[in-house]
Amino acid sequence: MLNNIGLPGILLIAIVVLVLFGRGKISSLMGEVGKGITSFKKGISEGQKEDDEDPSELARDVTPETDKDKA
């Protein structure tokens, strides 16, 4: 059903959305979408940097301290 929308159908949908929500609401929504994309890309690049780091530097002992260790 949605395979044959075409350019006129997309333009009609865009005009209806513009009339319903207004230019200001749509521009603020697109701004939020842009911030989300930027944040996603930043997270991906930070994840790649963490993967490139030496894992032995990040490893640490997380075993809980017992009474025997304190004495």
N, C-alpha and C positions, 0 to 999 in steps of 0.2 A: 504494500500500500504506500509506504513512504519512499519507495524506490523512484517514483516518477514525479516528485514535487517540482523540480526545475527552478529556474531563476525567478519566474513570476511568482511562484508560490512562496519562495523564501522572502522576496520583497514584500509580499502581502503580510506575511507573519511579522516581519520587522516593523512595518508600519503600524500594525495592530498593537504590538508590544510598546512601541513608542507612544502611541495615543493613550494606552492604558496606564503606563507607569510614568510617563513624562521624561524629559531629557535629563533633569537633575538626578532623578532616582537611578536612571540607567548609567549615568556617568559615575556616580558614587559606587554603584555595584561593580562596574568595570575597574575602578580604582582598587577595590578590595580584591578582585580577582588578580590584578597585577601584583599586589602585595603578596598574595598567597603564592603565586608562581615564583616571585623573587625569593621568598622564604624557603620554598621547596628546593630551588636550585642551590641556595646557600647551605641547606642541610645536606644535600647530596655531596657538595664539594667538601664539607667538613667531614663527612663520613669517609670519603676517599682519602683525606689526609690522615685520619685515624688508622685506616687500613695500611697506609704506607709507613707508619711509625713502627719502630721496633717493639714487638710485643713484650719482650723481657723488661723494657723500661716501664711498661704499664702494669706488669704483674706485681702483686704484693700479697703478703700473707694475711688472710682474713679469718684464720681459725680463732675461735674465742679463747680467751685466757682462762685457764683453770686455776684452782687453788694450788696445785703442784707447781705451776709456772711462776706464781707469785712468790713462793718461798725460796 
